């Protein structure tokens, strides 16, 4: 083996700044992309933007944003719905208003106000009496008294330190003459949550019917008394892609880039490119960035449209009948179809919302793994989850089906071979409890 210096020619992919930004650009949704373009315009004097007015968007056929959850139909809303309710009062303001009418001294009022302002979104107090006493340099007994005052305000259960205390406050208010229920909340709440009916019946020496009654009463209580009372701003979904059915029964695809500002080249700066060397280099570098931005935006648009076109071809049943008819489709299959890398498809579908005739969905939800049926055909995991959900909804709640029974039923009735562990995985993804926790007492 000879030691020396040799020249060798190889080809390597260099991760340049432009390439890294192009990859990031691909996974931006419409709103994030608009913000990115604005930032580029601030940094690059050659980039000139023209914001599109609401009127021009409507004339172009672009609807206003919708408040929706993925999978729900999204009908047109009035622009007035987008105006924030300035007079909407949240639970903190309501509690502070209640505190104003209490007959307490100034010191207690100050502590009570401090406690109210430290409540979390569910109405819980995340601080102990000792912590509040140290922070305000007051007597702990006074703090405990103020916490008691807070817990007598509405909604019932506010100011609790944990779930058990919250439920107990509500039980004392709604069921003052039911000491056995209070005992269950204090000492057996975990057993109740796990539906250990017989164990509770034995330890409390009461019949199962009484355990059921106590359970029903506790379930009717609200463990998050202030949840949903906050005057938070509404979240609107801006579809990045729209799929619509045409009169000829075909489907048209549109990228909702009308939200994006129009990009122009500032010719005033271009006239300075030959003035002096330093200015010329500055203008040329920014012009190169301008061209890169235009090229990257067009590449992003082309990639997303190719992916969406493939989805339309593969998911005709889904577009016609909804999510229950979603066919198995993987990122790899789409990548091979459009002759791109799987990671490119993954980035292009990330953070995107697609609007279909059956509602709006997060784009990544349209990619599902496949399960093989006994006849050799394939079925998507989404269809199996839908089937699983229907089976559990129709089961006898006195004798709920175990994961193994569900797997056997799906195999025997639908010809889909599925393991018990897969059923458990899908059930957890659907937020469905196990059979032992779905069982009820009659």
HELIX and SHEET records of a PDB file:
HELIX    1   1 UNK A   17  UNK A   26  1                                  10    
HELIX    2   2 UNK A   30  UNK A   43  1                                  14    
HELIX    3   3 UNK A   54  UNK A   59  1                                   6    
HELIX    4   4 UNK A   79  UNK A   82  5                                   4    
HELIX    5   5 UNK A   91  UNK A  100  1                                  10    
HELIX    6   6 UNK A  106  UNK A  117  1                                  12    
HELIX    7   7 UNK A  129  UNK A  136  1                                   8    
HELIX    8   8 UNK A  140  UNK A  150  1                                  11    
HELIX    9   9 UNK A  163  UNK A  174  1                                  12    
HELIX   10  10 UNK A  179  UNK A  187  1                                   9    
HELIX   11  11 UNK A  189  UNK A  193  1                                   5    
HELIX   12  12 UNK A  197  UNK A  204  1                                   8    
HELIX   13  13 UNK A  208  UNK A  219  1                                  12    
HELIX   14  14 UNK A  257  UNK A  259  5                                   3    
HELIX   15  15 UNK A  267  UNK A  270  1                                   4    
HELIX   16  16 UNK A  277  UNK A  314  1                                  38    
HELIX   17  17 UNK A  316  UNK A  321  1                                   6    
HELIX   18  18 UNK A  323  UNK A  325  5                                   3    
HELIX   19  19 UNK A  331  UNK A  338  1                                   8    
HELIX   20  20 UNK A  342  UNK A  349  1                                   8    
HELIX   21  21 UNK A  363  UNK A  366  5                                   4    
HELIX   22  22 UNK A  381  UNK A  393  1                                  13    
HELIX   23  23 UNK A  397  UNK A  399  5                                   3    
HELIX   24  24 UNK A  403  UNK A  414  1                                  12    
HELIX   25  25 UNK A  420  UNK A  429  1                                  10    
HELIX   26  26 UNK A  435  UNK A  438  1                                   4    
SHEET    1   A 2 UNK A  47  UNK A  50  0                                        
SHEET    2   A 2 UNK A 262  UNK A 265 -1                                        
SHEET    1   B 4 UNK A 251  UNK A 255  0                                        
SHEET    2   B 4 UNK A 241  UNK A 245 -1                                        
SHEET    3   B 4 UNK A 353  UNK A 356  1                                        
SHEET    4   B 4 UNK A 359  UNK A 362 -1                                        
SHEET    1   C 2 UNK A 370  UNK A 372  0                                        
SHEET    2   C 2 UNK A 378  UNK A 380 -1                                        
END                                                                             
